[in-house]
Amino acid sequence: MIDLKPFQSHFYQMLRFALPAISEHLGGLQEVPFLEAYQEELSSVGSTRVPYSQPIERLKDSLNLTEEELALLLLIGSVEEDVRFSALFEGLGGHPHPTVGLLEQWWQDYTLEPPRHLLERWIKLGVLRAVHQEGTRLQRSVCVQPELWEILRGNSGHLELYMPPAQLPALADLFLPEGFQVPPLKDLLVGGVRHSGRKTLLKALARHHQKGILTTHLTEGFHENAVLALVLDAVPLVVLPASPEPMVLPELPLDIPVFATCSVHQVVHTRAYRMALQTPGPAERKRIWKTATGREPETLHRRLPVGNLIRLGRGESLAVQALHPSVNRLPACGSYQDLALPEHVLQDLKLLETRCRFRERLGQHLPEVLTPPVGVKALFSGPSGTGKTLTARVLAGVLDMPLFRVDLSKVVSKFIGETEKNLDEVFEQAESQDVILLLDEGDALLTQRTAVGNANDRYANLETNYLLQRLEHYEGILLITTNASDRIDAAFQRRMDLTIDFPAPRAAERARIWTLHLPAAHALARDEIEHVAETCDLTGGQIRNVVLQATLLSLQDERPLAFRHLQVALRREYRKLGIHPPTGEP
């Protein structure tokens, strides 16, 4: 006989109901020796009742099961305890699991309602699964959800996503917002940026209410996992994925509460109690840093959520974490002295720097109706090669913040909704790490909306509308470059905090660009540099290409870079442009 301890007594209680019904159906148990053996063993163990285990008791109470209905449930799961039941069911119903019709015949005298109605309700609740759905309703077979059966047997160790209360964090150990009040145990939705401590808070709240946590997903098995949480005395925890479309957090039956997290910008239809974890301000960041590390912070200018702030305090480098496959880091470099820009452009750039530095404090000095968002959006407009990307790198260096460039070719997708999903992933990660995001050649995404002539137009407009809404609430620093500002939708331009125009450089600015790019040991005279700057109408990017070519030629000659090297490189650059180079020497 199989050892069924501690589940054995409950299994035998089921057999006390099942064996008479089976015997009546078969005309005796003589043809089923293993059932005869069970019958004899039941006689020897007596009829002493043993209290149900906690998981079984919770299931029985929550589903309001009678003893007979609980026995029916255990009979369905008997195939998991003794394979001979599988052979019995297959011989009688043609399938290793019991059919609805077979259970209807055996149990119709034990329940107030037809057993098939019970089975249908249990399937909807996630207690049972329909494993063979061919034929009529009575010919379909059912089984107990395997994970649930293991828990009913007293085994929850196989559930990797389950955490009992003792393993959960305590509220007293968390950095909670000032004035935080513990909500009652009911459906709860917590919003915030990534690494803001949303899941940690929900786990601590579960522990406060003496509950465990079972992490799950909004999939077809969501209700099944909710039943698992019920018998484990736990709360289901759902991480809602980012989506440009509104999401629905379903209410669970049997008064099972559900905890969920979502992006601070995600629209969720739910009756759940809502909380939002805000990114801490400067004073709060200082308090958290000092409490977590025991040190006074040197600088906390980056607007980081609690989780990333603590990681930074441990010495972990947040900037090297991968934001998204479409994003790569650009090194910050230099200072304003390394830019050859007109004075009015430099003044605009310094104003942008100030806007970034005081983005958290600005609202304190303005009426509430004028309070600007924490995020900063700027548009760099001008021809290719005028220094827009270089300026972004210099600004990142001045602000001492990481800079990441988005590769739009890896963001834009032909599949409906994928572009918005990719963008949201990028924005979410950038906000949580408070990095500067560079959307290079952003006019590809920020194009003007068109009249809807076909489905492609409609979906393109949907992408534009989504991006408009996302930019409105973006809490990081976003720089967008374009060489076709006339193609950008006017609604995007209105959402920019600052638009900086980068004109093609004039002769004096070109001379400075030449000086900044040339190697220190060059052999060019000052009048030669000024002559090239005056006669060659090139952008900063083109000048950089010429200097690289000329430097290679000088290395090939094993001599300092001279005017002849420059002339050869200039001819190559103009040939690439498809125009004749200016001639003559200074």
C-alpha positions as CSV (number, residue, x, y, z in Angstrom):
1,M,0.0,0.0,0.0
2,I,1.3,3.5,-0.9
3,D,2.2,5.6,2.1
4,L,0.0,8.7,2.0
5,K,0.9,10.3,5.3
6,P,-0.1,13.0,6.3
7,F,-2.6,13.1,3.4
8,Q,-3.7,9.5,4.0
9,S,-6.5,10.1,6.5
10,H,-8.2,12.6,4.1
11,F,-7.8,10.2,1.2
12,Y,-9.4,7.4,3.2
13,Q,-12.3,9.7,4.1
14,M,-12.9,10.1,0.4
15,L,-12.8,6.3,-0.1
16,R,-15.6,5.9,2.5
17,F,-17.9,7.8,0.1
18,A,-16.4,6.5,-3.1
19,L,-16.2,2.7,-2.5
20,P,-19.9,2.1,-2.0
21,A,-20.8,4.2,-5.0
22,I,-18.2,2.4,-7.2
23,S,-19.4,-1.0,-5.8
24,E,-23.0,-0.2,-6.6
25,H,-22.0,0.9,-10.2
26,L,-19.9,-2.2,-10.8
27,G,-22.0,-4.7,-8.9
28,G,-19.3,-5.3,-6.3
29,L,-15.6,-4.9,-6.1
30,Q,-14.6,-8.5,-6.9
31,E,-13.3,-7.5,-10.3
32,V,-11.2,-4.6,-8.9
33,P,-8.8,-6.2,-6.3
34,F,-7.0,-3.0,-5.3
35,L,-10.3,-1.5,-4.3
36,E,-11.1,-4.6,-2.3
37,A,-7.7,-4.1,-0.6
38,Y,-8.7,-0.5,0.3
39,Q,-12.0,-1.7,1.6
40,E,-10.3,-4.1,4.0
41,E,-7.8,-1.5,5.1
42,L,-10.7,1.0,5.9
43,S,-12.2,-1.6,8.2
44,S,-8.9,-1.9,10.1
45,V,-8.2,1.8,10.5
46,G,-11.6,2.6,12.0
47,S,-13.6,5.8,11.5
48,T,-11.6,8.3,13.6
49,R,-11.8,11.8,12.0
50,V,-8.6,13.8,11.7
51,P,-8.7,17.6,11.3
52,Y,-8.1,18.8,7.8
53,S,-4.7,20.3,6.9
54,Q,-4.8,24.1,6.6
55,P,-4.7,24.2,2.8
56,I,-7.7,21.8,2.6
57,E,-9.5,23.6,5.3
58,R,-9.1,27.0,3.5
59,L,-10.3,25.5,0.2
60,K,-13.3,23.8,1.9
61,D,-14.3,27.0,3.7
62,S,-13.8,29.3,0.8
63,L,-15.8,27.1,-1.7
64,N,-18.3,26.3,1.1
65,L,-17.8,22.6,0.4
66,T,-19.7,19.8,2.2
67,E,-17.9,16.7,3.2
68,E,-19.3,14.9,0.2
69,E,-18.2,17.6,-2.2
70,L,-14.7,17.6,-0.8
71,A,-14.6,13.8,-1.2
72,L,-15.6,14.2,-4.8
73,L,-12.7,16.6,-5.3
74,L,-10.3,14.2,-3.7
75,L,-11.7,11.3,-5.9
76,I,-10.9,13.3,-9.0
77,G,-7.3,13.7,-7.7
78,S,-6.9,10.1,-6.8
79,V,-5.1,9.4,-10.0
80,E,-2.2,11.4,-8.6
81,E,-2.0,9.1,-5.6
82,D,-2.5,5.6,-7.0
83,V,-2.1,4.9,-10.7
84,R,-4.5,2.0,-10.5
85,F,-7.3,4.6,-10.3
86,S,-6.2,5.8,-13.8
87,A,-6.6,2.2,-15.1
88,L,-10.0,2.1,-13.5
89,F,-11.2,5.4,-15.0
90,E,-9.8,4.4,-18.4
91,G,-11.6,1.1,-18.4
92,L,-14.9,2.7,-17.5
93,G,-14.7,6.0,-19.3
94,G,-12.0,5.6,-21.9
95,H,-9.6,8.2,-20.4
96,P,-7.1,8.1,-17.5
97,H,-9.0,10.8,-15.7
98,P,-12.7,10.5,-14.6
99,T,-15.4,11.8,-17.0
100,V,-18.2,14.1,-16.0
101,G,-20.7,11.4,-16.7
102,L,-19.0,8.8,-14.5
103,L,-18.7,11.2,-11.6
104,E,-22.4,12.2,-12.2
105,Q,-23.4,8.5,-11.8
106,W,-21.3,7.9,-8.7
107,W,-22.0,11.1,-6.8
108,Q,-25.5,12.2,-7.7
109,D,-26.9,10.9,-4.4
110,Y,-24.2,12.7,-2.4
111,T,-24.7,16.4,-3.5
112,L,-27.7,18.8,-3.5
113,E,-27.0,19.9,-7.1
114,P,-26.0,17.8,-10.0
115,P,-22.2,17.0,-9.8
116,R,-21.7,18.3,-13.4
117,H,-22.7,21.8,-12.2
118,L,-20.2,21.6,-9.4
119,L,-17.5,20.5,-11.8
120,E,-18.2,23.4,-14.2
121,R,-18.0,25.9,-11.4
122,W,-14.7,24.4,-10.1
123,I,-13.3,24.6,-13.6
124,K,-14.2,28.3,-13.9
125,L,-12.6,29.0,-10.5
126,G,-9.4,27.2,-11.5
127,V,-9.7,24.3,-9.1
128,L,-10.1,21.8,-11.9
129,R,-9.0,21.5,-15.5
130,A,-10.8,20.0,-18.4
131,V,-8.3,17.6,-19.9
132,H,-10.3,15.8,-22.6
133,Q,-13.0,18.0,-24.2
134,E,-14.0,15.8,-27.2
135,G,-17.5,14.4,-27.3
136,T,-20.5,15.4,-25.2
137,R,-20.3,17.3,-22.0
138,L,-20.7,14.1,-20.0
139,Q,-17.9,12.4,-21.9
140,R,-15.3,15.1,-21.0
141,S,-12.8,14.3,-18.4
142,V,-11.4,16.5,-15.6
143,C,-8.4,16.6,-13.3
144,V,-7.4,18.6,-10.2
145,Q,-4.9,21.4,-11.0
146,P,-1.6,19.7,-10.4
147,E,0.0,22.5,-8.4
148,L,-3.1,22.7,-6.2
149,W,-3.0,19.0,-5.6
150,E,0.6,19.2,-4.4
151,I,-0.3,22.0,-2.0
152,L,-3.3,20.0,-0.7
153,R,-0.9,17.2,0.0
154,G,1.2,19.6,2.1
155,N,3.9,20.3,-0.4
156,S,4.5,24.0,-1.4
157,G,8.2,23.8,-1.8
158,H,7.9,23.3,-5.6
159,L,6.5,26.8,-6.0
160,E,9.5,29.1,-6.8
161,L,7.3,32.2,-6.9
162,Y,5.7,31.7,-3.5
163,M,7.2,33.4,-0.4
164,P,5.7,32.8,3.1
165,P,5.4,35.7,5.5
166,A,8.6,35.0,7.3
167,Q,10.6,35.5,4.0
168,L,9.0,38.9,3.2
169,P,10.4,42.3,4.2
170,A,9.0,44.2,7.1
171,L,7.4,47.6,6.7
172,A,9.7,49.0,9.4
173,D,12.7,48.2,7.2
174,L,11.4,50.2,4.2
175,F,11.9,53.9,3.2
176,L,8.3,54.9,3.2
177,P,6.8,58.2,2.2
178,E,6.1,60.7,5.0
179,G,2.6,60.1,6.4
180,F,2.3,56.6,4.9
181,Q,-0.8,54.8,6.1
182,V,-1.2,51.0,5.8
183,P,-4.2,50.2,3.6
184,P,-6.7,47.5,4.4
185,L,-6.2,44.0,2.9
186,K,-8.0,44.4,-0.4
187,D,-7.2,44.8,-4.1
188,L,-4.3,47.2,-4.3
189,L,-2.5,48.8,-7.3
190,V,0.9,50.6,-6.8
191,G,2.3,52.7,-9.5
192,G,5.7,54.2,-9.9
193,V,8.9,54.1,-12.0
194,R,11.0,51.0,-12.1
195,H,13.1,50.3,-9.0
196,S,10.9,52.6,-6.9
197,G,10.1,49.7,-4.4
198,R,6.6,48.9,-5.6
199,K,7.0,45.1,-5.2
200,T,8.9,45.4,-2.0
201,L,6.1,47.5,-0.5
202,L,3.4,45.1,-1.5
203,K,5.4,42.2,-0.1
204,A,5.8,44.1,3.2
205,L,2.1,44.8,3.3
206,A,1.3,41.2,2.8
207,R,3.5,40.3,5.7
208,H,1.9,43.0,7.8
209,H,-1.5,41.3,7.2
210,Q,0.2,37.9,8.0
211,K,-0.1,36.7,4.4
212,G,2.4,35.2,1.9
213,I,3.0,36.4,-1.7
214,L,2.5,34.4,-4.9
215,T,3.9,36.2,-7.9
216,T,1.8,35.5,-11.0
217,H,0.9,37.0,-14.4
218,L,-2.2,38.0,-16.2
219,T,-2.3,34.9,-18.4
220,E,-4.9,32.2,-18.9
221,G,-3.7,30.6,-15.7
222,F,-4.3,33.7,-13.6
223,H,-7.4,32.3,-11.8
224,E,-5.6,29.0,-11.2
225,N,-2.8,30.8,-9.5
226,A,-5.3,32.8,-7.5
227,V,-6.7,29.5,-6.1
228,L,-3.1,28.5,-5.2
229,A,-2.7,31.8,-3.3
230,L,-6.0,31.1,-1.5
231,V,-5.0,27.7,-0.1
232,L,-1.5,29.0,0.7
233,D,-3.0,32.0,2.6
234,A,-1.1,34.3,0.3
235,V,-1.9,37.3,-1.9
236,P,-1.4,37.0,-5.7
237,L,1.1,39.7,-6.9
238,V,0.9,40.8,-10.5
239,V,3.4,42.9,-12.4
240,L,1.4,44.6,-15.1
241,P,3.5,45.0,-18.3
242,A,3.8,48.4,-19.9
243,S,1.3,48.9,-22.7
244,P,0.2,51.8,-24.8
245,E,-3.3,50.5,-24.5
246,P,-5.4,50.7,-21.2
247,M,-5.2,47.5,-19.2
248,V,-7.8,45.8,-16.9
249,L,-7.0,44.3,-13.5
250,P,-9.6,41.7,-13.0
251,E,-11.4,41.1,-9.8
252,L,-10.9,37.7,-8.3
253,P,-13.7,35.4,-7.0
254,L,-14.0,34.1,-3.5
255,D,-12.9,37.5,-2.1
256,I,-9.3,36.8,-3.0
257,P,-7.4,40.2,-2.8
258,V,-4.9,40.9,-5.6
259,F,-1.8,43.1,-5.4
260,A,-0.5,44.7,-8.6
261,T,2.2,47.1,-9.8
262,C,2.2,49.2,-12.9
263,S,4.1,52.0,-14.6
264,V,3.3,55.4,-13.2
265,H,2.0,56.3,-16.7
266,Q,0.0,53.1,-17.3
267,V,-3.8,53.4,-17.7
268,V,-5.4,50.6,-15.7
269,H,-9.1,50.0,-15.3
270,T,-9.7,48.7,-11.8
271,R,-11.7,49.2,-8.6
272,A,-8.5,48.5,-6.6
273,Y,-7.2,51.0,-4.0
274,R,-4.4,53.0,-5.7
275,M,-1.1,54.2,-4.5
276,A,1.7,56.0,-6.3
277,L,5.4,55.8,-5.1
278,Q,6.9,59.1,-6.1
279,T,10.6,59.5,-6.8
280,P,12.1,61.1,-3.7
281,G,13.2,64.7,-3.8
282,P,16.7,66.1,-2.9
283,A,16.2,66.2,0.9
284,E,14.6,62.7,1.0
285,R,17.3,61.3,-1.2
286,K,19.9,62.6,1.2
287,R,18.1,61.0,4.1
288,I,17.8,57.6,2.4
289,W,21.5,57.7,1.3
290,K,22.7,58.5,4.8
291,T,20.5,55.8,6.4
292,A,21.4,53.2,3.9
293,T,25.1,53.8,3.7
294,G,26.0,55.6,6.9
295,R,27.8,58.3,4.9
296,E,27.0,61.8,4.0
297,P,26.4,62.0,0.2
298,E,28.9,63.9,-1.9
299,T,26.3,64.7,-4.6
300,L,22.8,63.4,-5.3
301,H,21.9,65.4,-8.4
302,R,20.5,62.5,-10.2
303,R,16.8,62.0,-9.6
304,L,16.8,58.3,-8.7
305,P,14.1,56.1,-7.2
306,V,14.7,54.4,-3.9
307,G,16.0,51.1,-5.3
308,N,18.5,52.6,-7.6
309,L,19.6,55.1,-5.0
310,I,20.4,52.3,-2.6
311,R,22.2,50.4,-5.4
312,L,24.3,53.4,-6.1
313,G,25.1,53.7,-2.4
314,R,26.4,50.1,-2.5
315,G,28.9,51.1,-5.3
316,E,27.0,49.5,-8.2
317,S,27.2,51.4,-11.5
318,L,23.7,52.1,-12.8
319,A,24.9,53.6,-16.0
320,V,26.2,50.4,-17.4
321,Q,22.9,48.6,-17.0
322,A,21.4,47.8,-20.4
323,L,18.5,50.1,-21.0
324,H,17.2,48.4,-24.2
325,P,18.7,46.7,-27.2
326,S,18.1,49.9,-29.2
327,V,20.1,52.1,-26.8
328,N,23.8,52.6,-26.6
329,R,25.9,54.8,-24.4
330,L,27.7,57.9,-25.7
331,P,30.7,59.1,-23.7
332,A,30.3,62.6,-22.2
333,C,33.1,64.9,-23.2
334,G,34.7,68.3,-22.8
335,S,33.1,71.6,-21.9
336,Y,31.6,74.6,-23.7
337,Q,35.1,75.7,-24.7
338,D,35.2,72.7,-27.0
339,L,32.2,73.9,-29.0
340,A,32.5,76.3,-31.9
341,L,29.0,77.8,-31.8
342,P,27.6,81.3,-32.2
343,E,27.2,83.2,-28.9
344,H,23.4,83.1,-29.0
345,V,23.5,79.3,-29.3
346,L,25.9,79.0,-26.4
347,Q,23.5,81.2,-24.3
348,D,20.6,79.0,-25.2
349,L,22.6,75.9,-24.3
350,K,23.5,77.4,-20.9
351,L,19.9,78.2,-20.3
352,L,19.1,74.5,-21.0
353,E,21.7,73.5,-18.5
354,T,20.1,75.7,-15.9
355,R,16.7,74.3,-16.7
356,C,18.1,70.8,-16.1
357,R,19.9,71.6,-12.9
358,F,16.8,73.3,-11.3
359,R,14.1,71.0,-12.8
360,E,13.1,69.8,-9.3
361,R,13.2,73.2,-7.6
362,L,11.7,75.4,-10.3
363,G,8.1,74.5,-9.4
364,Q,8.7,75.8,-5.8
365,H,9.1,79.3,-7.1
366,L,6.1,79.4,-9.4
367,P,2.3,79.5,-8.8
368,E,0.8,76.0,-8.9
369,V,-1.0,76.7,-12.1
370,L,2.4,77.4,-13.8
371,T,4.3,74.5,-12.2
372,P,6.2,72.8,-15.0
373,P,6.8,69.0,-15.2
374,V,10.0,67.6,-13.8
375,G,11.0,66.3,-17.2
376,V,13.0,68.4,-19.6
377,K,12.6,68.2,-23.4
378,A,14.8,70.0,-25.8
379,L,15.0,70.1,-29.6
380,F,18.3,70.6,-31.4
381,S,17.6,71.6,-35.0
382,G,20.0,72.2,-37.8
383,P,21.8,70.7,-40.8
384,S,23.9,67.6,-40.5
385,G,27.3,68.1,-39.1
386,T,26.6,71.3,-37.2
387,G,27.5,69.8,-33.8
388,K,24.1,68.7,-32.4
389,T,25.3,65.3,-31.1
390,L,28.6,66.7,-29.9
391,T,26.7,69.4,-27.9
392,A,24.6,66.7,-26.3
393,R,27.8,64.9,-25.2
394,V,29.2,68.2,-23.8
395,L,25.9,68.9,-22.0
396,A,26.0,65.4,-20.4
397,G,29.6,66.2,-19.2
398,V,28.6,69.5,-17.8
399,L,25.7,68.0,-15.9
400,D,27.7,64.9,-14.9
401,M,25.0,62.6,-16.2
402,P,25.2,59.5,-18.4
403,L,24.1,59.9,-22.0
404,F,22.4,57.2,-24.1
405,R,21.4,57.4,-27.8
406,V,18.4,55.6,-29.1
407,D,18.8,53.7,-32.4
408,L,15.4,54.3,-34.0
409,S,15.9,51.5,-36.5
410,K,15.7,49.1,-33.6
411,V,12.7,50.8,-32.0
412,V,10.4,51.3,-35.0
413,S,8.5,48.1,-35.9
414,K,6.2,47.1,-38.7
415,F,4.1,45.2,-36.2
416,I,1.1,47.1,-34.7
417,G,1.8,48.3,-31.2
418,E,5.4,47.2,-31.1
419,T,6.9,50.6,-31.7
420,E,5.0,52.1,-28.7
421,K,6.0,49.1,-26.6
422,N,9.7,49.5,-27.4
423,L,9.5,53.3,-26.8
424,D,7.8,52.8,-23.4
425,E,10.5,50.3,-22.4
426,V,13.2,52.8,-23.3
427,F,11.5,55.7,-21.5
428,E,10.8,53.6,-18.4
429,Q,14.4,52.5,-18.0
430,A,15.7,56.0,-18.7
431,E,13.5,57.5,-16.0
432,S,14.5,54.9,-13.4
433,Q,18.2,55.6,-14.0
434,D,17.8,59.3,-14.6
435,V,20.0,59.4,-17.7
436,I,20.0,61.9,-20.6
437,L,18.3,60.3,-23.5
438,L,19.3,61.3,-27.1
439,L,16.7,60.7,-29.8
440,D,19.0,61.2,-32.8
441,E,17.3,62.2,-36.1
442,G,14.0,62.2,-34.2
443,D,12.0,63.6,-37.1
444,A,11.5,60.0,-38.1
445,L,9.2,59.5,-35.1
446,L,7.9,63.0,-34.6
447,T,6.4,63.5,-38.1
448,Q,3.3,65.5,-38.7
449,R,0.0,63.6,-38.5
450,T,-1.8,63.1,-41.8
451,A,-5.4,62.7,-42.9
452,V,-6.5,59.1,-42.6
453,G,-6.6,57.6,-46.0
454,N,-5.8,54.0,-45.1
455,A,-5.0,51.7,-42.2
456,N,-1.3,52.7,-42.4
457,D,-2.1,56.3,-41.8
458,R,-4.4,55.5,-38.9
459,Y,-1.7,53.4,-37.1
460,A,1.0,56.0,-37.9
461,N,-1.2,58.7,-36.2
462,L,-1.8,56.3,-33.2
463,E,2.0,56.1,-32.8
464,T,2.3,59.9,-32.9
465,N,-0.6,60.4,-30.4
466,Y,1.0,57.9,-28.0
467,L,4.4,59.6,-28.2
468,L,2.8,63.0,-27.6
469,Q,1.1,61.6,-24.4
470,R,4.3,59.9,-23.3
471,L,6.4,63.0,-23.8
472,E,3.9,65.0,-21.8
473,H,4.6,62.9,-18.7
474,Y,8.2,62.0,-19.3
475,E,10.2,62.8,-16.1
476,G,13.7,62.5,-17.5
477,I,15.9,64.7,-19.7
478,L,15.3,64.1,-23.4
479,L,17.3,65.7,-26.2
480,I,15.9,65.3,-29.8
481,T,18.0,66.2,-32.8
482,T,16.7,66.8,-36.3
483,N,17.9,68.3,-39.6
484,A,14.3,68.6,-40.9
485,S,12.4,70.6,-38.3
486,D,9.7,71.4,-40.8
487,R,8.6,67.8,-40.8
488,I,8.0,67.7,-37.0
489,D,4.4,67.9,-35.8
490,A,3.7,71.3,-34.3
491,A,2.3,69.5,-31.2
492,F,5.7,68.1,-30.5
493,Q,7.4,71.4,-30.9
494,R,4.9,73.0,-28.4
495,R,6.0,70.3,-25.8
496,M,9.6,71.2,-26.1
497,D,11.0,73.3,-23.2
498,L,13.6,74.7,-25.5
499,T,14.4,74.7,-29.2
500,I,18.0,75.4,-30.2
501,D,18.8,76.1,-33.8
502,F,22.3,75.1,-35.0
503,P,23.2,77.2,-38.0
504,A,25.9,76.2,-40.5
505,P,29.2,77.6,-39.2
506,R,30.6,80.9,-40.5
507,A,34.2,81.5,-41.4
508,A,35.3,82.5,-37.9
509,E,33.5,79.5,-36.4
510,R,35.0,77.2,-39.0
511,A,38.5,78.4,-38.1
512,R,37.8,77.6,-34.4
513,I,36.5,74.1,-35.4
514,W,39.6,73.5,-37.5
515,T,41.8,74.5,-34.5
516,L,39.8,72.3,-32.1
517,H,40.1,69.2,-34.4
518,L,43.7,69.4,-35.6
519,P,46.3,67.4,-33.8
520,A,48.5,69.3,-31.4
521,A,51.7,68.6,-33.4
522,H,50.5,69.8,-36.8
523,A,52.7,71.9,-39.1
524,L,50.0,74.3,-40.4
525,A,50.5,78.0,-40.3
526,R,47.7,80.3,-38.9
527,D,47.1,81.9,-42.2
528,E,46.7,78.4,-43.8
529,I,44.0,77.5,-41.3
530,E,42.2,80.8,-41.8
531,H,42.4,80.4,-45.6
532,V,40.8,77.0,-45.5
533,A,38.1,78.2,-43.1
534,E,37.3,81.1,-45.4
535,T,37.2,79.3,-48.7
536,C,35.9,75.8,-47.7
537,D,32.2,76.1,-46.6
538,L,32.1,72.9,-44.5
539,T,30.2,71.8,-41.5
540,G,31.8,70.7,-38.3
541,G,31.2,67.0,-39.2
542,Q,32.8,67.5,-42.6
543,I,35.8,69.2,-41.1
544,R,36.2,66.3,-38.7
545,N,36.2,63.9,-41.7
546,V,38.9,66.0,-43.4
547,V,41.1,66.1,-40.3
548,L,40.9,62.4,-39.9
549,Q,41.9,61.8,-43.5
550,A,44.7,64.3,-43.3
551,T,46.0,62.8,-40.1
552,L,46.1,59.3,-41.7
553,L,48.1,60.8,-44.6
554,S,50.6,62.4,-42.3
555,L,51.0,59.2,-40.3
556,Q,51.7,57.4,-43.6
557,D,54.4,60.0,-44.5
558,E,55.7,59.8,-40.9
559,R,55.7,63.6,-40.9
560,P,53.6,66.2,-39.0
561,L,50.3,67.1,-40.7
562,A,51.0,69.8,-43.3
563,F,49.0,71.8,-45.8
564,R,49.5,69.3,-48.6
565,H,47.9,66.5,-46.5
566,L,45.0,68.9,-45.9
567,Q,44.6,69.6,-49.6
568,V,44.4,65.9,-50.5
569,A,41.9,65.2,-47.7
570,L,39.8,68.2,-48.8
571,R,39.6,67.0,-52.4
572,R,38.4,63.6,-51.2
573,E,35.7,65.2,-49.0
574,Y,34.5,67.4,-51.8
575,R,34.5,64.5,-54.2
576,K,32.3,62.6,-51.7
577,L,30.0,65.6,-51.7
578,G,29.9,65.7,-55.5
579,I,31.2,69.2,-55.9
580,H,34.5,70.8,-57.0
581,P,36.8,72.0,-54.2
582,P,38.0,75.6,-54.1
583,T,41.5,76.0,-55.4
584,G,44.5,78.0,-54.5
585,E,46.9,78.4,-51.5
586,P,47.1,81.2,-48.9
